[in-house]
Structure formats: structure tokens, C-alpha cells
């Protein structure tokens, strides 16, 4: 599988990452199969969060890794923290928490559940309006000095939030994880509709893709097969016949699945380095992983973009 660089470092990883959000739904034996299938496809990057399955996803992952034929060092393992779920309110999110106490405790919990000694990267999951860069810096320094986290990044941050946080850190923020898919193209639409007055010309993300290229930050695309705010899967969905027809046409030409083409479409954008797939079905893991090694032509990319209901000014 095609390898990409993480940030501006010499660390390389697979262009497709394996997200374990739904791993809490699996029995350990099935999780072993999913992990080994991903690895056999060339995937060496795991993405998690301390809130996935309210921690159960990481527990299942830890048990599955221990029982699999794989080793800790076979994967670059990443998790996220900062979203506080109130267990007393049925795990409702009641705040974001970037306090040093919460970040340190969260990482200890992640490592315990995953049965590992360190994370390759830790991301702050969503922006906290109350974040104090100095307090986050103290947490990151301690975690790095103790050997619990090697690298750091963010998720769903805009450029100014990255700049504010980066100014207080001794570590370089390497990663920003953003929602991007064929049917979720806001950060891309804005660039195409520059100097226009239509809805797509509105910049909701403050030029995050161009910023990421300038700062050499790895952009990881989450929910690559979802539409809206993770409202559902658009692939094979009768609500979206035109985009499915366009994906199928190119998939047939290249001998792969629509999932692979949808992943390849994301990776064709020069700012987006990785696609995080979340399927736990071995056949779908294999299908989707093939997208890493497909490079669409410019015309194929635009054909899919237009079939998704977008327009060109």
C-alpha cells in the first residue's frame, strides 16, 4: 500500500488508516480477524478515541491485538481525547475538557484499555472554547517525557485554533483530522467558489486545507463514506443515484469497488493524506484499502464531484 509521511517528519504510514470506532460491536475473535485483514492489506495505522463505545472499542482492540498474530510495533496507534461524556447522563457530552488533569488521566485510561505502553500520536478531539495552551503544553510535555505519547495533533480545528495552540507548544502539531467525503465537500467547495456569492463560496473552515499544506500538517479524512453530519452511508444508497452511478462506472473500469473509488477520490486532493475507514467487515476492508493505490485523473475526480450534486462557477 502507498505510504505517506506524517506531518513534516520521516515517519511513514499507510494512506488508509483503520478506525476502530465500531469495534465495540465485535466479539474479540471477530476483532482479531478485522485487525489481521487490515494488516494484510498493508494498513499499519490505527485510529481511535477514548469515547468510542464509551471506551469499549479500545478494550476490544487491546484484547484482539494480544490474541492476534500481530505485534504492537506492527501499527502506528493513535487515539483522541477532550470530549467529556457524563456517565450519569447516559454518556451525554456535557463539555470539552483540555485540562492537564483530564488529558493525563485520559491517556492513562487509553493505554490501559488498549494494553499498550505508549501512543504514537494523541489528538485533541474537538476544539475547547476554554482551552489554555499553557496547560495543554504542560500535559503534552509530561506525556512525552514519560514516554506515553510520541507525537501530537488535533481534530476538527480551524487554522487560527491550530496557530493559537501551536504557539504554546514545544512539539509540532503533525495532524488535523477532518470530515471529508464525496458527499461532504465544504472545505473543497470554498476554494472552487472563490470570489462568488453563492452558498458554496462561504468559508466555514477558514481555508483549512490550504493552511494544512502550508504548515505540512497531515490531513486525515474521517467518515469517508458518509453524507451530511454522519447521517448515513451514501454508497449504495438509493437517495444518491447519480454519484453511485459515477462511482460504479469508474470502479468497473478499474476492477475495484465503489468504496475504493470513493477513497481514491479523497486522496486525489493534494491536501488530504489519509483516509480513515471504519468498517469492521473484512471484505469491505479489503475493498476500501485498494483505493490507496488508485490515482484518478482530473476528469474522473471532477466527474464524481459534479455527480455528487456540486457545480462549477
C-alpha positions as CSV (number, residue, x, y, z in Angstrom):
1,X,0.0,0.0,0.0
2,X,1.1,3.5,-0.7
3,X,2.9,5.2,2.2
4,X,2.6,8.8,3.3
5,X,4.7,11.0,5.6
6,X,3.2,12.1,8.9
7,X,3.5,15.8,9.1
8,X,7.0,17.1,8.2
9,X,8.7,14.1,9.8
10,X,10.3,11.0,8.3
11,X,7.7,8.7,9.9
12,X,5.7,7.0,7.2
13,X,2.3,5.2,7.4
14,X,-0.3,3.7,5.1
15,X,-2.6,6.1,3.2
16,X,-5.5,4.1,4.5
17,X,-6.0,4.0,8.3
18,X,-8.2,1.6,10.2
19,X,-10.6,3.4,12.6
20,X,-11.9,1.3,15.5
21,X,-14.9,3.3,16.5
22,X,-17.3,0.3,15.9
23,X,-15.0,-2.3,17.3
24,X,-17.1,-2.4,20.5
25,X,-19.8,-4.2,18.4
26,X,-17.5,-7.2,17.7
27,X,-16.6,-10.3,19.6
28,X,-12.8,-10.5,20.3
29,X,-12.4,-13.2,17.7
30,X,-14.0,-11.1,15.0
31,X,-11.9,-8.1,16.0
32,X,-8.8,-10.3,15.6
33,X,-10.0,-11.1,12.0
34,X,-10.6,-7.4,11.3
35,X,-7.2,-6.4,12.5
36,X,-5.3,-9.1,10.7
37,X,-7.3,-8.4,7.5
38,X,-6.4,-4.7,7.7
39,X,-2.7,-5.5,8.3
40,X,-2.7,-8.0,5.4
41,X,-4.0,-5.2,3.1
42,X,-1.0,-3.0,4.1
43,X,-2.8,-0.9,6.7
44,X,-0.4,0.0,9.6
45,X,-2.3,2.9,11.1
46,X,-4.9,2.6,13.9
47,X,-7.2,5.5,14.8
48,X,-9.3,5.6,18.0
49,X,-10.8,7.8,20.6
50,X,-11.4,7.4,24.3
51,X,-15.1,7.9,23.7
52,X,-15.6,5.2,21.1
53,X,-18.0,2.7,22.5
54,X,-17.5,4.6,25.8
55,X,-14.1,3.0,26.0
56,X,-15.2,-0.5,25.0
57,X,-13.8,-0.2,21.5
58,X,-10.3,0.3,22.9
59,X,-10.8,-2.6,25.3
60,X,-11.8,-5.0,22.5
61,X,-8.8,-3.7,20.4
62,X,-6.4,-4.4,23.3
63,X,-7.7,-8.0,23.7
64,X,-7.7,-8.6,19.9
65,X,-4.2,-7.3,19.4
66,X,-2.9,-9.6,22.3
67,X,-4.7,-12.6,20.7
68,X,-3.7,-11.9,17.1
69,X,-0.6,-12.8,15.2
70,X,0.4,-9.2,15.3
71,X,2.7,-7.1,17.5
72,X,2.4,-3.6,18.9
73,X,5.0,-2.3,16.6
74,X,3.1,-3.5,13.5
75,X,0.9,-0.5,13.9
76,X,1.1,3.3,14.4
77,X,-1.5,3.7,17.1
78,X,-3.4,7.0,17.5
79,X,-6.2,8.0,19.9
80,X,-8.1,11.2,20.7
81,X,-9.4,12.8,23.8
82,X,-11.0,16.0,25.0
83,X,-14.7,15.2,24.8
84,X,-16.2,14.7,28.2
85,X,-19.0,12.2,28.4
86,X,-21.2,12.2,31.5
87,X,-21.9,8.6,32.5
88,X,-24.6,9.7,34.9
89,X,-26.5,11.3,31.9
90,X,-26.2,8.2,29.7
91,X,-22.8,9.3,28.3
92,X,-24.2,12.6,27.1
93,X,-21.4,15.1,26.1
94,X,-21.7,18.0,28.5
95,X,-18.4,19.7,27.9
96,X,-15.0,19.6,26.2
97,X,-12.1,19.3,28.6
98,X,-8.5,20.2,27.7
99,X,-7.3,20.5,31.3
100,X,-4.0,18.9,32.1
101,X,-5.7,16.6,34.7
102,X,-8.1,15.3,32.1
103,X,-5.6,14.8,29.3
104,X,-3.2,12.9,31.6
105,X,-5.9,10.7,33.0
106,X,-7.4,10.1,29.6
107,X,-4.1,8.8,28.2
108,X,-3.6,6.5,31.1
109,X,-7.0,5.1,30.5
110,X,-6.4,4.7,26.8
111,X,-3.1,2.8,27.4
112,X,-4.7,0.6,30.0
113,X,-7.7,-0.3,27.7
114,X,-5.5,-0.9,24.7
115,X,-2.9,-2.8,26.7
116,X,0.0,-0.8,25.2
117,X,2.8,1.2,26.7
118,X,2.6,4.3,24.5
119,X,0.6,6.1,21.8
120,X,2.3,7.1,18.6
121,X,0.0,10.1,18.4
122,X,-2.6,11.8,20.6
123,X,-5.1,14.2,19.0
124,X,-7.4,16.7,20.8
125,X,-10.8,15.6,19.5
126,X,-12.7,18.9,19.1
127,X,-11.9,22.5,19.9
128,X,-12.5,23.5,23.5
129,X,-13.6,27.1,23.8
130,X,-11.8,27.3,27.2
131,X,-8.5,25.8,26.1
132,X,-5.4,27.2,27.7
133,X,-2.3,26.5,25.5
134,X,0.0,26.6,28.5
135,X,-2.0,23.9,30.4
136,X,-2.1,21.7,27.3
137,X,1.6,22.2,26.8
138,X,2.3,21.1,30.3
139,X,0.2,17.9,29.7
140,X,1.9,17.2,26.4
141,X,5.4,17.8,27.9
142,X,4.7,15.4,30.7
143,X,3.2,12.7,28.4
144,X,6.2,12.9,26.1
145,X,8.8,12.9,28.9
146,X,7.2,9.9,30.4
147,X,7.2,8.1,27.1
148,X,3.4,7.7,26.9
149,X,2.9,9.8,23.7
150,X,5.3,10.4,20.9
151,X,3.5,12.9,18.7
152,X,0.5,15.2,18.9
153,X,-2.2,16.7,16.7
154,X,-5.7,17.9,16.6
155,X,-9.1,17.1,15.1
156,X,-11.7,19.4,13.6
157,X,-9.6,22.6,14.4
158,X,-9.5,25.6,12.1
159,X,-6.3,27.4,11.3
160,X,-6.4,30.0,14.0
161,X,-7.1,27.4,16.6
162,X,-4.1,25.5,15.4
163,X,-1.9,28.6,15.5
164,X,-3.1,29.5,19.0
165,X,-2.3,26.1,20.4
166,X,0.9,25.7,18.4
167,X,2.3,29.0,19.8
168,X,2.3,27.5,23.3
169,X,3.7,24.1,22.5
170,X,7.3,22.7,22.3
171,X,6.0,19.9,20.0
172,X,5.0,20.4,16.4
173,X,1.3,19.6,15.7
174,X,1.5,17.0,13.0
175,X,-2.1,16.0,12.2
176,X,-5.5,17.5,11.8
177,X,-8.4,15.1,11.4
178,X,-11.4,16.5,9.3
179,X,-14.6,15.2,7.9
180,X,-14.3,14.9,4.1
181,X,-16.1,12.7,1.6
182,X,-17.6,12.8,-1.8
183,X,-20.8,13.9,-0.2
184,X,-19.1,16.2,2.4
185,X,-17.1,18.7,0.4
186,X,-17.4,22.0,2.3
187,X,-13.6,22.7,2.6
188,X,-13.2,22.0,-1.1
189,X,-16.2,23.9,-2.3
190,X,-15.0,27.1,-0.8
191,X,-11.8,27.0,-2.8
192,X,-13.6,26.4,-6.1
193,X,-16.2,29.1,-5.5
194,X,-13.7,31.9,-4.6
195,X,-15.0,35.4,-5.4
196,X,-18.5,34.1,-5.8
197,X,-21.7,35.0,-3.8
198,X,-23.4,31.6,-3.7
199,X,-23.7,29.4,-0.6
200,X,-20.6,27.3,-1.6
201,X,-18.4,30.4,-1.5
202,X,-18.9,30.6,2.3
203,X,-15.7,29.6,4.1
204,X,-16.8,27.6,7.2
205,X,-13.3,26.3,7.8
206,X,-11.1,29.3,7.3
207,X,-9.1,27.8,4.5
208,X,-8.1,24.7,6.5
209,X,-6.9,22.7,3.5
210,X,-4.6,25.3,2.1
211,X,-3.4,26.1,5.6
212,X,-2.6,22.4,6.2
213,X,-0.5,22.3,3.1
214,X,1.4,25.4,4.0
215,X,2.1,24.0,7.5
216,X,2.9,20.5,6.3
217,X,0.1,19.0,8.5
218,X,-1.2,15.6,7.7
219,X,-4.9,15.8,7.0
220,X,-6.8,12.6,7.9
221,X,-10.3,12.3,6.4
222,X,-12.9,10.8,8.7
223,X,-16.3,9.3,7.7
224,X,-15.2,8.9,4.1
225,X,-18.4,7.1,3.0
226,X,-20.9,9.2,5.0
227,X,-23.1,12.1,3.9
228,X,-24.1,15.2,6.0
229,X,-23.0,15.2,9.5
230,X,-22.6,11.4,9.6
231,X,-26.3,10.9,8.6
232,X,-25.6,7.7,6.8
233,X,-23.7,5.9,4.1
234,X,-24.1,7.3,0.6
235,X,-22.6,4.3,-1.2
236,X,-25.3,2.1,-2.5
237,X,-27.9,4.5,-1.1
238,X,-30.8,5.0,-3.5
239,X,-31.1,8.6,-2.4
240,X,-27.9,9.3,-4.4
241,X,-28.2,7.5,-7.8
242,X,-26.0,9.9,-9.8
243,X,-23.0,9.7,-7.6
244,X,-23.3,6.0,-7.2
245,X,-23.5,5.6,-11.0
246,X,-20.4,7.7,-11.4
247,X,-18.5,5.7,-8.8
248,X,-19.6,2.4,-10.3
249,X,-18.6,3.4,-13.8
250,X,-15.1,4.2,-12.7
251,X,-15.0,1.2,-10.4
252,X,-15.9,-1.1,-13.2
253,X,-13.1,0.3,-15.4
254,X,-10.5,-0.2,-12.7
255,X,-11.8,-3.5,-11.4
256,X,-12.4,-2.3,-7.8
257,X,-15.4,-1.4,-5.6
258,X,-17.2,1.9,-5.3
259,X,-15.7,2.2,-1.8
260,X,-12.2,2.1,-3.3
261,X,-13.1,4.9,-5.8
262,X,-14.6,7.0,-3.0
263,X,-11.4,6.7,-1.0
264,X,-9.3,7.4,-4.1
265,X,-11.3,10.5,-4.8
266,X,-10.5,11.9,-1.3
267,X,-6.8,11.0,-1.6
268,X,-6.6,12.7,-5.1
269,X,-6.9,16.1,-3.3
270,X,-3.3,17.3,-2.7
271,X,-4.1,18.5,0.9
272,X,-5.5,15.1,2.1
273,X,-3.0,12.4,3.0
274,X,-5.0,9.7,4.7
275,X,-8.5,8.2,4.7
276,X,-9.8,6.5,7.9
277,X,-12.1,3.6,7.1
278,X,-14.3,2.4,9.9
279,X,-15.8,-0.8,8.5
280,X,-15.4,-3.9,10.6
281,X,-16.4,-6.3,7.7
282,X,-13.2,-8.0,6.3
283,X,-14.4,-7.9,2.7
284,X,-15.2,-4.2,2.9
285,X,-11.8,-3.5,4.5
286,X,-10.1,-5.3,1.5
287,X,-12.2,-3.4,-1.0
288,X,-11.7,0.1,0.6
289,X,-8.0,-0.4,1.1
290,X,-7.5,-0.7,-2.7
291,X,-8.3,3.0,-3.0
292,X,-4.9,4.0,-1.7
293,X,-3.2,2.8,-4.9
294,X,-5.6,4.3,-7.4
295,X,-4.9,7.7,-8.8
296,X,-7.9,9.2,-10.5
297,X,-7.5,11.5,-13.5
298,X,-8.5,15.1,-13.0
299,X,-11.6,14.5,-15.2
300,X,-12.6,11.4,-13.2
301,X,-12.3,13.5,-10.0
302,X,-14.5,16.3,-11.4
303,X,-17.0,13.9,-12.8
304,X,-17.6,12.4,-9.4
305,X,-17.6,15.9,-7.8
306,X,-20.4,17.0,-10.2
307,X,-22.3,13.8,-9.8
308,X,-22.4,14.4,-6.1
309,X,-24.6,17.5,-6.8
310,X,-21.9,20.1,-6.8
311,X,-21.4,22.7,-9.5
312,X,-18.6,24.7,-11.0
313,X,-18.8,28.5,-11.3
